[in-house]
Amino acid sequence: MRVVETKIYTIDEHPNPVLCYDWIRDNVHDLNQDSVDDIIRSIKALTKEIGGTSDYSISQVPCRGEYVVFRGYDKLALEVIVKNDKNLTGYWSDYIVARAVYQKNTSKILRDLHEETSYRYSDEGLYEHCVINQWEFDESGKLI
């Protein structure tokens, strides 16, 4: 039997945080999935409130074929929701989705999602994520 000792670092302690950021970018591909899920919940809740139908294909990162479409909905009900900032699910995305549909600019939903993903994978965003979640790394930058 042999014993191997490994030094473990928080992001603040690590001698080269860039190694940690690179490891995360190469191995953790769903850091912003929660935002995708929030938007889907908001789309479904808004559709329930205003009637009609909705259809969507969204991703954390820009890809061809993404879309958000609302059809046959009650425009007055939508206006009331937007003017009163009505809480649909309790998620941040309620505001984004309702405003984008009201302004007939659902591509803004995708832009906002992609911007959020870009931030989450930036050094600053990854630093915040590591601190908040108390992630630890080995000397090579690998998440422990």
C-alpha positions in Angstrom: 0.0 0.0 0.0 1.1 3.5 -0.6 -0.2 6.9 0.6 -0.4 9.9 -1.7 -0.7 13.3 -0.3 -2.4 16.1 -2.3 -2.5 19.8 -1.7 -6.0 21.2 -1.9 -6.7 24.8 -2.6 -9.7 27.1 -2.7 -9.7 29.5 -5.6 -8.3 32.3 -3.4 -5.4 30.1 -2.2 -4.5 28.5 -5.6 -1.1 29.6 -6.9 -2.5 29.8 -10.5 -6.3 30.3 -10.6 -6.2 30.3 -14.4 -5.5 26.6 -14.3 -8.7 26.2 -12.4 -10.7 28.3 -14.8 -9.3 26.4 -17.7 -10.2 23.1 -16.1 -13.7 24.2 -15.4 -14.2 25.5 -19.0 -12.9 22.2 -20.4 -14.9 19.9 -18.1 -18.0 21.7 -16.7 -20.4 22.4 -19.6 -23.6 23.2 -17.8 -22.8 26.1 -15.4 -25.8 28.1 -16.8 -28.3 25.3 -17.2 -30.2 26.8 -14.2 -30.9 29.9 -16.3 -32.1 27.8 -19.2 -34.5 26.0 -16.8 -35.7 29.4 -15.4 -36.5 30.7 -18.8 -38.4 27.5 -19.8 -40.4 27.8 -16.6 -41.2 31.5 -17.3 -42.2 30.7 -20.9 -44.6 28.0 -19.7 -46.0 30.2 -17.0 -46.5 33.1 -19.3 -48.3 30.9 -21.9 -50.6 29.7 -19.2 -51.4 33.3 -18.2 -51.9 34.7 -21.6 -53.2 31.7 -23.5 -52.2 30.7 -27.0 -49.3 28.6 -27.7 -45.5 28.8 -27.3 -42.7 26.9 -28.8 -39.0 27.2 -28.1 -35.6 25.7 -28.6 -33.0 27.3 -26.4 -29.4 26.6 -25.3 -26.8 28.1 -23.0 -24.7 29.0 -26.0 -25.7 30.4 -29.4 -26.5 27.7 -31.9 -28.4 27.7 -35.1 -32.1 26.9 -34.9 -32.7 28.5 -31.5 -36.1 30.3 -31.2 -38.9 31.4 -28.9 -42.3 31.8 -30.4 -45.7 32.8 -28.9 -48.9 32.6 -31.0 -52.5 33.4 -30.5 -52.2 34.9 -27.1 -54.3 37.5 -25.3 -52.4 40.8 -25.9 -54.3 42.7 -23.2 -53.5 40.0 -20.6 -49.8 40.3 -21.6 -49.9 44.1 -21.3 -51.4 43.8 -17.8 -48.6 41.4 -16.8 -45.9 43.7 -18.2 -47.3 46.9 -16.7 -47.7 45.4 -13.3 -44.4 43.4 -13.4 -46.5 40.4 -12.4 -44.6 37.6 -10.8 -45.2 34.4 -12.8 -42.7 31.9 -11.3 -40.6 34.0 -8.9 -37.6 33.7 -11.2 -35.6 36.6 -12.7 -36.6 35.3 -16.2 -40.3 36.3 -15.8 -39.5 39.9 -16.4 -37.2 39.1 -19.4 -39.6 36.8 -21.1 -42.8 38.9 -20.6 -41.0 42.1 -21.8 -39.5 40.4 -24.8 -42.9 39.0 -25.9 -44.6 42.3 -25.3 -42.0 44.1 -27.4 -42.2 41.4 -30.1 -38.5 40.8 -29.7 -38.2 37.2 -28.4 -34.6 37.1 -29.7 -33.8 39.3 -26.7 -34.5 36.3 -24.5 -31.8 34.3 -26.3 -29.3 37.2 -26.3 -29.8 37.7 -22.5 -29.3 34.0 -21.9 -26.1 33.9 -24.0 -24.7 37.0 -22.3 -25.3 35.4 -18.9 -23.6 32.2 -20.1 -20.6 34.3 -21.3 -20.3 36.0 -18.0 -20.6 32.7 -16.0 -17.6 31.3 -18.0 -15.5 34.5 -17.7 -12.7 34.6 -15.1 -14.9 36.9 -13.0 -18.0 34.7 -13.2 -16.0 31.5 -12.5 -14.3 33.1 -9.5 -17.7 34.0 -8.1 -19.0 30.5 -8.7 -16.0 28.9 -7.1 -16.2 31.1 -4.0 -20.0 30.8 -3.6 -19.9 27.0 -4.0 -16.7 26.6 -2.0 -15.1 24.6 -4.8 -11.6 23.1 -4.1 -8.8 22.3 -6.6 -5.6 20.3 -6.7 -2.4 21.9 -7.8 -3.0 21.2 -11.5 -6.3 23.1 -11.3 -8.6 20.0 -11.3 -11.8 20.3 -9.3 -11.8 18.0 -6.3 
